[in-house]
Amino acid sequence: MGSGVSAPRVSVLVPCWNDGRFLDEALRSVAAQSFGDFEAIVADDGSTDDTPAIAAAWAARDPRFRLARSETNLGMGENWNRALGEARGELVAKLDGDDVWEPEFISSLLDEFEREADLLVAFGRAIECDEALRPCGPWYGERAFTDAGLDPAERLVLGGEEWYRMSFDDAQLWHSGAFLLPRREFLALGGWNPVWSCAADTDLILRLLELARPVCNSGRPGVRYRRHDRSVSRGAEREGWKSLEWSLVALSSLARRRTLALRNRRLRWNWWRLDAIGRGWLRAPERWDQVPARVREKLEPELRRTAPAPWFVRIENELRTWAWRVRENTKKPSRSGKAR
């Protein structure tokens, strides 16, 4: 673009790889936003289907859209960071090439930045859908709200530490396609960590919450998240290694926030639990066979490098688990039918 073109208010990153079946629908949802001062960067990661042609057609008819194509497959995190590097907007949002935004998505989150002077992130709700975008239930991340006695449909502004404590009931507090973040904050964090694949969004969320700045849940529907057989998260669930990545991301964050983690009993318990999951993978070579080689090459060094839970945290939680089992056993009826 020429130097005389002013920067848009919002940069929309649309990473995609072989999303030809869904991309046009995703881009139509961007074009249909009630807020129009945006640029949309369609970052194709070496697709072999008609994804580049669809993106090029959009760029030809709407100057707000442009195609940023990689001839080779870089991988999820590197492709996302490549798109972020091309962004010029004050604020950044991301929409995967197989998902769809609600028409008021950008506008509703911009309103939150107008209302809250020091806001770090604003996010909306995700609606989980089937391949045809029919709603099929609440997104799993909303369990963190309901477990805390909160309604995810109500607007809520909390400090980063409060969100951080909630996040370990269900670590990904917001969907990757449902947030708005100042670009300068994004770049200061270094973008996404390319070590991670299905847990890259969780890692970003935890690093943002570690900054202890205000974060807002608008409570309004933002993205329709499409579940289908080719999605990264679905593939990771099938292959069994999603829990490992999630555990490593969370363990790394707890080690960085050691003081806070040690002060909070729930965080201490999660540190012990996640550490047990991660170390369990190291002790079970047959489980590593489930992990794709390209992923294993990244995850194994990360697992060995991740600091274990402190010894006293492990002992505390092992004793608590033992006490719980004793209580449960005393509740079981004896052979005579009476409780022991």
C-alpha positions as CSV (number, residue, x, y, z in Angstrom):
1,M,0.0,0.0,0.0
2,G,1.1,3.5,-0.7
3,S,2.4,5.7,2.1
4,G,-0.5,8.1,1.7
5,V,-3.0,5.5,2.8
6,S,-4.0,6.0,6.5
7,A,-3.9,3.1,8.9
8,P,-7.2,1.5,9.7
9,R,-8.5,1.4,13.3
10,V,-8.7,-2.4,13.3
11,S,-6.6,-5.1,11.6
12,V,-8.3,-8.4,11.1
13,L,-6.0,-11.4,10.8
14,V,-7.6,-14.3,8.8
15,P,-5.1,-17.3,9.0
16,C,-6.1,-20.2,6.8
17,W,-4.8,-23.4,5.3
18,N,-6.9,-25.4,2.9
19,D,-10.1,-23.7,4.1
20,G,-11.6,-23.4,0.7
21,R,-14.9,-24.9,1.8
22,F,-15.5,-22.2,4.5
23,L,-13.3,-19.2,3.6
24,D,-15.8,-17.2,1.6
25,E,-18.4,-17.5,4.4
26,A,-15.8,-16.3,6.9
27,L,-14.8,-13.3,4.8
28,R,-18.4,-12.4,4.1
29,S,-18.9,-12.1,7.9
30,V,-15.9,-9.7,8.1
31,A,-17.3,-7.6,5.2
32,A,-20.7,-7.5,6.9
33,Q,-19.3,-5.9,10.1
34,S,-21.3,-2.8,11.2
35,F,-17.9,-1.2,11.8
36,G,-16.1,-0.7,8.5
37,D,-12.7,0.9,9.3
38,F,-10.7,-2.3,9.1
39,E,-8.1,-4.1,7.0
40,A,-8.4,-7.9,6.6
41,I,-5.1,-9.8,6.0
42,V,-5.8,-13.3,4.7
43,A,-2.7,-15.2,5.6
44,D,-2.7,-18.4,3.5
45,D,-0.2,-21.0,4.8
46,G,0.7,-22.8,1.6
47,S,-2.8,-24.1,0.8
48,T,-3.2,-26.6,-2.0
49,D,-6.9,-26.1,-2.6
50,D,-8.8,-23.0,-3.8
51,T,-8.1,-20.9,-0.7
52,P,-5.7,-18.5,-2.4
53,A,-8.1,-18.0,-5.3
54,I,-11.0,-17.1,-3.0
55,A,-8.8,-14.7,-1.0
56,A,-7.5,-13.1,-4.2
57,A,-11.1,-12.6,-5.5
58,W,-12.0,-10.8,-2.3
59,A,-8.9,-8.6,-2.5
60,A,-9.8,-7.7,-6.1
61,R,-13.3,-6.4,-5.2
62,D,-12.7,-4.9,-1.8
63,P,-9.6,-2.8,-1.1
64,R,-9.9,-3.6,2.6
65,F,-8.9,-7.2,2.0
66,R,-5.5,-8.4,0.9
67,L,-3.9,-11.8,0.4
68,A,-0.6,-12.6,2.2
69,R,0.4,-16.0,0.8
70,S,3.2,-18.3,1.9
71,E,4.3,-20.7,-0.8
72,T,5.3,-23.2,1.9
73,N,3.5,-24.4,5.0
74,L,5.0,-22.5,8.0
75,G,2.8,-23.9,10.7
76,M,0.1,-22.3,12.8
77,G,2.0,-20.0,15.1
78,E,4.5,-18.7,12.5
79,N,1.7,-18.0,10.0
80,W,-0.3,-16.1,12.6
81,N,2.8,-14.0,13.5
82,R,3.4,-13.4,9.8
83,A,-0.1,-11.9,9.6
84,L,0.5,-9.9,12.7
85,G,3.7,-8.5,11.2
86,E,1.7,-7.1,8.3
87,A,-1.0,-5.5,10.5
88,R,-1.2,-1.6,10.6
89,G,-4.3,-1.1,12.8
90,E,-4.4,0.3,16.3
91,L,-6.3,-2.9,17.4
92,V,-6.0,-6.5,16.2
93,A,-8.6,-9.3,16.0
94,K,-8.2,-12.8,14.5
95,L,-10.8,-14.9,12.7
96,D,-9.9,-18.4,11.6
97,G,-10.7,-19.2,8.0
98,D,-13.4,-21.7,9.0
99,D,-15.3,-19.5,11.5
100,V,-17.8,-16.7,11.3
101,W,-18.3,-13.4,13.2
102,E,-21.6,-11.9,14.3
103,P,-22.2,-8.5,12.5
104,E,-21.7,-6.4,15.7
105,F,-18.6,-8.2,16.8
106,I,-16.0,-5.5,16.2
107,S,-18.3,-2.6,17.1
108,S,-19.3,-4.2,20.5
109,L,-15.7,-4.7,21.6
110,L,-14.6,-1.2,20.4
111,D,-17.3,0.1,22.7
112,E,-15.6,-1.5,25.6
113,F,-12.3,0.3,24.9
114,E,-14.2,3.5,24.9
115,R,-15.7,2.8,28.3
116,E,-12.6,1.5,30.0
117,A,-9.5,3.7,29.7
118,D,-6.8,1.1,30.8
119,L,-8.4,-2.0,29.2
120,L,-6.0,-4.6,27.9
121,V,-8.3,-7.0,26.2
122,A,-12.0,-7.1,25.3
123,F,-13.7,-10.4,24.3
124,G,-17.1,-11.7,23.5
125,R,-18.8,-15.1,23.6
126,A,-18.2,-18.0,21.3
127,I,-21.1,-20.1,20.1
128,E,-20.0,-23.7,19.3
129,C,-21.5,-24.9,16.0
130,D,-21.5,-27.9,13.8
131,E,-20.1,-27.8,10.2
132,A,-23.3,-26.1,8.9
133,L,-23.0,-23.4,11.6
134,R,-26.0,-24.7,13.5
135,P,-25.4,-24.0,17.3
136,C,-24.8,-27.2,19.2
137,G,-24.1,-25.9,22.7
138,P,-22.1,-23.4,24.7
139,W,-18.3,-23.2,24.1
140,Y,-16.4,-25.3,26.6
141,G,-14.5,-22.2,27.9
142,E,-17.7,-20.9,29.5
143,R,-17.4,-23.5,32.2
144,A,-14.8,-21.3,33.9
145,F,-17.6,-18.7,34.4
146,T,-20.3,-21.1,35.6
147,D,-17.9,-22.8,37.9
148,A,-17.2,-19.4,39.5
149,G,-20.9,-18.7,39.8
150,L,-20.8,-16.1,37.0
151,D,-23.0,-15.7,33.9
152,P,-20.9,-15.6,30.7
153,A,-23.7,-13.6,29.1
154,E,-23.2,-10.7,31.5
155,R,-20.7,-7.9,31.0
156,L,-17.8,-8.2,33.4
157,V,-14.5,-6.3,33.9
158,L,-11.9,-7.8,36.2
159,G,-8.3,-7.4,36.9
160,G,-5.8,-9.8,35.3
161,E,-5.1,-11.7,38.5
162,E,-8.8,-12.5,39.1
163,W,-9.2,-13.8,35.5
164,Y,-5.9,-15.7,36.0
165,R,-7.2,-17.6,39.0
166,M,-10.4,-18.4,37.1
167,S,-8.5,-19.6,34.0
168,F,-7.2,-22.7,35.6
169,D,-10.7,-24.1,36.0
170,D,-10.8,-24.0,32.2
171,A,-7.7,-22.3,30.9
172,Q,-8.9,-20.7,27.6
173,L,-11.2,-18.0,29.0
174,W,-12.0,-16.6,25.6
175,H,-12.1,-18.0,22.1
176,S,-9.2,-17.0,19.7
177,G,-11.7,-15.5,17.3
178,A,-13.6,-13.5,19.9
179,F,-11.1,-10.9,21.2
180,L,-9.7,-7.4,20.4
181,L,-6.3,-6.4,21.6
182,P,-4.1,-3.3,21.0
183,R,-1.4,-4.1,18.4
184,R,1.3,-2.5,20.5
185,E,0.5,-4.9,23.4
186,F,0.5,-7.8,21.0
187,L,3.9,-6.9,19.6
188,A,5.3,-6.3,23.1
189,L,4.4,-9.9,24.0
190,G,6.1,-11.2,20.9
191,G,2.9,-12.4,19.3
192,W,2.1,-16.1,19.5
193,N,4.7,-18.7,20.6
194,P,5.3,-20.9,17.5
195,V,6.3,-23.8,19.8
196,W,2.6,-24.5,20.4
197,S,0.0,-25.6,18.0
198,C,-3.5,-26.3,19.5
199,A,-2.5,-24.5,22.7
200,A,-1.1,-21.4,21.2
201,D,-4.2,-19.3,22.0
202,T,-4.2,-20.6,25.6
203,D,-0.5,-19.6,26.0
204,L,-1.3,-16.1,24.7
205,I,-4.2,-15.7,27.0
206,L,-2.2,-16.7,30.1
207,R,0.7,-14.3,29.1
208,L,-1.8,-11.5,28.8
209,L,-3.4,-12.2,32.1
210,E,0.0,-12.3,33.7
211,L,0.2,-8.5,33.0
212,A,-2.5,-8.0,35.6
213,R,-4.4,-5.4,33.6
214,P,-8.2,-5.0,33.3
215,V,-9.9,-7.4,30.9
216,C,-13.5,-7.2,29.8
217,N,-16.0,-9.9,28.9
218,S,-18.7,-8.0,26.8
219,G,-21.1,-10.9,27.4
220,R,-22.3,-10.6,23.8
221,P,-22.0,-13.3,21.1
222,G,-19.0,-12.7,19.0
223,V,-17.9,-15.7,16.9
224,R,-19.5,-18.9,15.6
225,Y,-16.9,-21.5,16.1
226,R,-17.2,-24.3,13.6
227,R,-16.4,-27.9,14.7
228,H,-15.4,-30.1,11.8
229,D,-13.1,-33.1,11.2
230,R,-10.2,-31.0,9.8
231,S,-10.0,-28.5,12.6
232,V,-6.7,-28.4,14.5
233,S,-8.3,-28.9,17.9
234,R,-10.4,-31.8,16.8
235,G,-7.3,-33.5,15.3
236,A,-5.4,-32.9,18.5
237,E,-8.2,-34.5,20.5
238,R,-8.3,-37.5,18.3
239,E,-4.6,-38.0,18.5
240,G,-4.5,-37.6,22.2
241,W,-1.9,-34.9,22.7
242,K,-4.1,-31.8,23.3
243,S,-3.9,-32.4,27.1
244,L,-0.1,-32.5,26.9
245,E,0.2,-29.1,25.2
246,W,-2.4,-27.5,27.5
247,S,-0.5,-28.9,30.5
248,L,2.9,-27.6,29.3
249,V,1.5,-24.1,28.6
250,A,-0.2,-23.9,32.0
251,L,2.9,-25.2,33.8
252,S,5.1,-22.6,32.1
253,S,2.7,-19.9,33.2
254,L,2.5,-21.1,36.8
255,A,6.3,-21.2,37.0
256,R,6.4,-17.5,35.7
257,R,3.8,-16.5,38.3
258,R,5.3,-18.6,41.1
259,T,4.5,-16.2,43.9
260,L,0.8,-15.9,43.0
261,A,0.5,-19.6,42.4
262,L,2.0,-20.5,45.8
263,R,-0.4,-18.1,47.6
264,N,-3.5,-19.6,46.1
265,R,-4.6,-23.1,47.0
266,R,-6.5,-23.8,43.8
267,L,-3.5,-22.7,41.7
268,R,-1.2,-24.9,43.9
269,W,-3.5,-27.9,43.2
270,N,-3.5,-27.2,39.5
271,W,0.2,-27.0,39.5
272,W,0.5,-30.4,41.0
273,R,-2.2,-31.9,38.7
274,L,-0.8,-30.5,35.5
275,D,2.7,-31.5,36.5
276,A,1.5,-35.1,37.0
277,I,-0.1,-35.1,33.5
278,G,3.1,-33.8,31.9
279,R,5.5,-36.1,33.7
280,G,3.2,-39.0,32.9
281,W,3.9,-38.5,29.2
282,L,7.6,-38.8,29.8
283,R,7.1,-42.1,31.6
284,A,4.9,-43.6,28.9
285,P,6.9,-43.9,25.6
286,E,3.9,-45.5,23.9
287,R,1.9,-42.3,24.4
288,W,4.6,-40.3,22.5
289,D,3.7,-42.5,19.4
290,Q,0.4,-40.7,19.3
291,V,2.0,-37.3,18.8
292,P,3.0,-36.3,15.3
293,A,6.8,-36.2,14.8
294,R,6.8,-32.5,14.0
295,V,4.9,-31.7,17.2
296,R,7.0,-34.1,19.3
297,E,10.2,-32.4,18.2
298,K,8.9,-29.2,19.8
299,L,7.1,-30.5,22.8
300,E,9.6,-33.0,24.3
301,P,12.3,-30.3,24.9
302,E,9.7,-28.0,26.3
303,L,8.4,-30.7,28.7
304,R,12.0,-31.5,29.9
305,R,12.7,-27.8,30.4
306,T,9.5,-26.9,32.3
307,A,10.1,-26.5,36.0
308,P,8.3,-29.1,38.1
309,A,5.9,-28.2,40.8
310,P,7.8,-27.5,44.1
311,W,8.2,-30.6,46.3
312,F,5.9,-29.1,49.1
313,V,3.2,-28.5,46.6
314,R,3.4,-32.1,45.4
315,I,3.3,-33.4,49.0
316,E,0.4,-31.1,50.0
317,N,-1.8,-32.3,47.2
318,E,-0.9,-35.9,47.5
319,L,-1.9,-35.8,51.1
320,R,-5.1,-34.0,50.2
321,T,-5.8,-36.7,47.6
322,W,-5.1,-39.4,50.1
323,A,-7.5,-37.8,52.7
324,W,-10.2,-37.5,50.0
325,R,-9.9,-41.2,49.2
326,V,-10.1,-42.1,52.8
327,R,-13.3,-40.0,53.2
328,E,-14.8,-41.6,50.1
329,N,-14.0,-45.1,51.3
330,T,-15.7,-44.5,54.6
331,K,-18.9,-43.5,52.8
332,K,-19.1,-46.8,51.0
333,P,-21.5,-49.4,52.5
334,S,-20.0,-52.4,54.2
335,R,-21.1,-55.9,53.2
336,S,-23.7,-55.8,56.0
337,G,-25.2,-52.7,54.2
338,K,-24.1,-50.3,56.9
339,A,-21.6,-47.4,56.3
340,R,-18.2,-48.2,57.7
